[in-house]
């Protein structure tokens, strides 16, 4: 049964101190370790656990996160969310970590059933996730390359459209724990890309073999959804395509509606 700190203001956190790796305890609006390091929660409920030099990665911007909130508030990508929820119910028997949780849409169902934590490098994403989940999960600004999570403390790690760090995922997973990886398939947003690019990029084939993990299940998901012009522009803004110099987003201004394919590859692994 899920155990959270919501409403008590005290209790053990799923996060560990990013400075000394000791357990963190919640005391009101602060997380503290026994070595005296402390981290205050933001008003929305997330905590910043980046210690030292920040990773050389570009976190999602305020606009990208706002676009995701707009898209997911209309129930888009629902097939992927249901599939991930099914995976959690099937494989998770302890705590769950969403490594690259974004604004929290894909961990919301799990947070109702399991003790759940989410991390994202973007403070805007962490803020949105904390507002969405309202204390049902712990949310932190952190990097997948240095997870503020104790060794072997997670039953399941899900990694959705986010950077992959096998060494860290193996470290935090319990023996026999499960890793769920979701990535865009070749057909994902093909119609949108055909409009904004002169030469639409193709998704590189994903490597299904991961060091230290055994592949136990694969699932492909594809669906078609008709979006109006405003949704199309938000959909583009929430993706990495919005950062591409080769894209021409202004072309979407002339589109009133478009049926778009969403396609995903989900792979489930067991830690060896």
C-alpha positions, 0 to 999 in steps of 0.5 A: 500500500502506498505510504506518503508524507502528505498531511503529516509534514514528517516522515522518511523521504524516498530521496537521499541527500545529494551531498552525502547520500544519507537518508532524508527526513521531512520536517515540515517544509524541509528535508534534512539528513543527519549530517545537517544538510537541508533542502526546502520544499518549494511552495508547490511541493517539489524540492531541488536536489541538484548539488554542485555543478549542474549537468550539462543538459538543456532542461525543458523550458517554461514554454515546453512544460506549459505546452505539455500541460495543455496537451495532457489536460485534454487527455492526449497520449492516453494509450501510453498512459494506460499502458504504463499504468498496466506495467506498474500494476504488473511489475511493481511491488514496492516503490516506483521512480519516474526518471524524467517525470516531466509534468507528472502525467505518466506517473499520476496513476501509479502515485495513487497505488504505490509509493512514488518519486519523480525527478526531472532536470527542469524546475518548471517540469518539477513545479508542474508535476508537484501541482498535478500530484498534490503530494501523492508523490515526491518530486525533485529537481535532479538528474538521471545521471546522479539520482538522489535515490538510495541503492536498491530501493526501487522496485520499478523505474520508468524512463519515458522519452528521457535520457537513459543512464543504465548504471544509475538505474541498476544502482537504485533498482532492487535485485530483480527490479523492473525497468520500463523504457518508452520511446517514440516509434518511427511513425510518431507525429509523422504528419506533423513532421511532414508539415514543419520540415522540408525533409522530416527526420526519421527516428533511429532504431532503438537498441533493445539490449541494455547492459545489466538488464534482460528484456522480458516484454515489448509492446507497440502502441499506435493511435490516431488523434485529430487535433485543432490548430491550437493543439497542433501548435502546443504539440509541436512546442512540447517536443524536441522538434521545437528546438530544431533549427530545421523546423518551420513552426510557422507553417502550422498557423495555416492548419485548422486541424490535422489527424496525427499518429502517435506511436510508442515502443515500450520495453520492459527489462529485469535487472540481472 
